[in-house]
Amino acid sequence: MAINRRRWFKVHGLLALPVWLLFAFVCFTGTIAVISHELTWLTNPAARASNPADLPVRPLHELVDAVKAEVPDAAVSNVMLMEPYLVAAVSFSSANFPVALAYVNPYTADVQMINDGLTFIGFMRSLHGWLLFPWYHSYSIGYYLVGAMSLVTLGALITGAVVYKRFWRAYTRPVFRLGRGLRVALGDFHRLAGAWSLWFLLLMGLTGLWYLVQGILWHNEVEIETAVTPVPLSDVPLLSDEDSTVPRPVSLEAALAQARHALPSIQPAWVSLPEHARDHFMIAGAGDSLFHDQYAYGASVNQWTGEISSLRRPETMNVLQTLTHIADPLHYGTIGGLWTKVIWFVFGLLLSTMALSGFMIWTRRTVRGVQGGAV
């Protein structure tokens, strides 16, 4: 048994090779990404949804109208609603802004800022998700590098649990010796952090593994979500010589009403406006399912007839779709709002420092072994 444990220890040590520097970077950027919305609120007053008069949330079409009033030639593509303390982000394009976001207060419909660059939230998600490597035909080397860290996580979890004999004692009789030198302190911290983070390591490893599988599916053009069929040509009105009136689609307000009628529990988080004559209103939001993300409920609405073309809800999802919609809340800790974000942030920092301590322990042991061999 001792020989087997020694072998497990060697494998665990191999997982502390310099790849752990990349692992620590991925962990740290993910930890920051967890609270990127809150950091945006702290650092950018224009992103705050102030509501001193305790006003109700304004209808989405009023937010879109506010952007069009601010930028008359704006072509609005979608609206994203976030936490109650953050503005709504209205994506649009115009002559002066090829791609831009308007920060609109959801309670007053005031346009507080126009951002035509990369947001901090988007930057942190991109840095954590694919290390800012470029995408080409649904393929990014950075995405696979980050996804591969899930194998490191699960490998460290399994080998660490085997090597650390009776690790459960760390819960009742934790040992952390500060007066015995750096090597002893690093070892004690690494073992304690690993024992207390087992659940978090497992969660990050499994969700990260799913992201890796998801990337492989994307790269091989395997569709997870069912594509919405374009609006039938028969539904698209045509101009005639007798009637020069330009056909107008149904309003955003009417499309949202249809979605709420079909999905009474939906809380819209993302709404996409039609881009062409055969496109739909696409509405996605959260519902009454705790572990599904804020886009698990969805409806596509025919822009000419106002009828529902397709619906998405958790109970009708297949396995791949379910994994897609539960991975983010579990990975980023959004299942319980701000409180679970704080927990994920704390354990994310713990995991980052544990990765660095493991690398430091491996480095010190390697240098000592080389020096011993030289003598």
GIJO-V208554 format. One record per residue. N is the residue number from 1. RES is the residue in one small letter. PSI is psi in whole degrees, 0 to 359 (* if undefined). Layout:
<<N,RES,PSI> <N,RES,PSI>>
This chain:
<<1,m,323> <2,a,321> <3,i,317> <4,n,318> <5,r,325> <6,r,320> <7,r,318> <8,w,321> <9,f,321> <10,k,318> <11,v,316> <12,h,321> <13,g,323> <14,l,328> <15,l,352> <16,a,11> <17,l,172> <18,p,346> <19,v,338> <20,w,338> <21,l,318> <22,l,318> <23,f,316> <24,a,321> <25,f,317> <26,v,318> <27,c,316> <28,f,316> <29,t,325> <30,g,323> <31,t,318> <32,i,322> <33,a,328> <34,v,320> <35,i,24> <36,s,326> <37,h,317> <38,e,323> <39,l,324> <40,t,317> <41,w,320> <42,l,323> <43,t,345> <44,n,98> <45,p,331> <46,a,344> <47,a,359> <48,r,135> <49,a,80> <50,s,140> <51,n,63> <52,p,334> <53,a,4> <54,d,50> <55,l,153> <56,p,163> <57,v,133> <58,r,151> <59,p,149> <60,l,324> <61,h,334> <62,e,327> <63,l,319> <64,v,318> <65,d,325> <66,a,321> <67,v,318> <68,k,329> <69,a,325> <70,e,319> <71,v,92> <72,p,326> <73,d,19> <74,a,131> <75,a,101> <76,v,131> <77,s,320> <78,n,164> <79,v,133> <80,m,125> <81,l,136> <82,m,212> <83,e,156> <84,p,338> <85,y,4> <86,l,155> <87,v,164> <88,a,140> <89,a,114> <90,v,116> <91,s,133> <92,f,171> <93,s,152> <94,s,182> <95,a,322> <96,n,341> <97,f,92> <98,p,318> <99,v,123> <100,a,161> <101,l,131> <102,a,126> <103,y,110> <104,v,127> <105,n,119> <106,p,349> <107,y,332> <108,t,348> <109,a,27> <110,d,135> <111,v,111> <112,q,341> <113,m,149> <114,i,120> <115,n,116> <116,d,22> <117,g,194> <118,l,133> <119,t,159> <120,f,321> <121,i,312> <122,g,322> <123,f,314> <124,m,320> <125,r,320> <126,s,317> <127,l,318> <128,h,322> <129,g,322> <130,w,20> <131,l,24> <132,l,17> <133,f,146> <134,p,156> <135,w,142> <136,y,113> <137,h,53> <138,s,30> <139,y,130> <140,s,125> <141,i,320> <142,g,321> <143,y,318> <144,y,326> <145,l,315> <146,v,317> <147,g,324> <148,a,339> <149,m,340> <150,s,326> <151,l,322> <152,v,317> <153,t,310> <154,l,323> <155,g,317> <156,a,322> <157,l,311> <158,i,309> <159,t,323> <160,g,321> <161,a,327> <162,v,317> <163,v,318> <164,y,93> <165,k,132> <166,r,53> <167,f,337> <168,w,343> <169,r,340> <170,a,340> <171,y,329> <172,t,329> <173,r,69> <174,p,142> <175,v,122> <176,f,100> <177,r,109> <178,l,339> <179,g,16> <180,r,15> <181,g,165> <182,l,320> <183,r,315> <184,v,318> <185,a,317> <186,l,317> <187,g,316> <188,d,316> <189,f,317> <190,h,317> <191,r,317> <192,l,313> <193,a,319> <194,g,317> <195,a,316> <196,w,343> <197,s,12> <198,l,313> <199,w,322> <200,f,319> <201,l,316> <202,l,317> <203,l,315> <204,m,322> <205,g,315> <206,l,316> <207,t,322> <208,g,323> <209,l,322> <210,w,319> <211,y,323> <212,l,314> <213,v,319> <214,q,319> <215,g,320> <216,i,320> <217,l,316> <218,w,313> <219,h,329> <220,n,16> <221,e,37> <222,v,116> <223,e,127> <224,i,311> <225,e,142> <226,t,126> <227,a,142> <228,v,130> <229,t,133> <230,p,155> <231,v,132> <232,p,144> <233,l,330> <234,s,340> <235,d,346> <236,v,118> <237,p,147> <238,l,147> <239,l,144> <240,s,165> <241,d,329> <242,e,328> <243,d,111> <244,s,7> <245,t,130> <246,v,124> <247,p,140> <248,r,135> <249,p,172> <250,v,158> <251,s,160> <252,l,322> <253,e,317> <254,a,321> <255,a,318> <256,l,323> <257,a,319> <258,q,317> <259,a,318> <260,r,329> <261,h,321> <262,a,328> <263,l,83> <264,p,331> <265,s,0> <266,i,138> <267,q,95> <268,p,131> <269,a,339> <270,w,128> <271,v,125> <272,s,129> <273,l,152> <274,p,138> <275,e,341> <276,h,179> <277,a,336> <278,r,15> <279,d,166> <280,h,164> <281,f,127> <282,m,122> <283,i,125> <284,a,147> <285,g,179> <286,a,167> <287,g,217> <288,d,18> <289,s,118> <290,l,316> <291,f,356> <292,h,154> <293,d,182> <294,q,4> <295,y,15> <296,a,329> <297,y,132> <298,g,153> <299,a,140> <300,s,132> <301,v,127> <302,n,122> <303,q,344> <304,w,325> <305,t,341> <306,g,9> <307,e,153> <308,i,125> <309,s,325> <310,s,156> <311,l,152> <312,r,130> <313,r,156> <314,p,321> <315,e,346> <316,t,4> <317,m,149> <318,n,183> <319,v,314> <320,l,320> <321,q,321> <322,t,314> <323,l,322> <324,t,320> <325,h,354> <326,i,348> <327,a,311> <328,d,312> <329,p,324> <330,l,327> <331,h,322> <332,y,1> <333,g,32> <334,t,5> <335,i,331> <336,g,21> <337,g,214> <338,l,323> <339,w,315> <340,t,331> <341,k,319> <342,v,317> <343,i,314> <344,w,322> <345,f,315> <346,v,313> <347,f,334> <348,g,318> <349,l,320> <350,l,317> <351,l,322> <352,s,314> <353,t,328> <354,m,322> <355,a,317> <356,l,320> <357,s,323> <358,g,320> <359,f,321> <360,m,319> <361,i,315> <362,w,318> <363,t,314> <364,r,319> <365,r,321> <366,t,314> <367,v,318> <368,r,323> <369,g,320> <370,v,317> <371,q,321> <372,g,322> <373,g,330> <374,a,332> <375,v,*>>
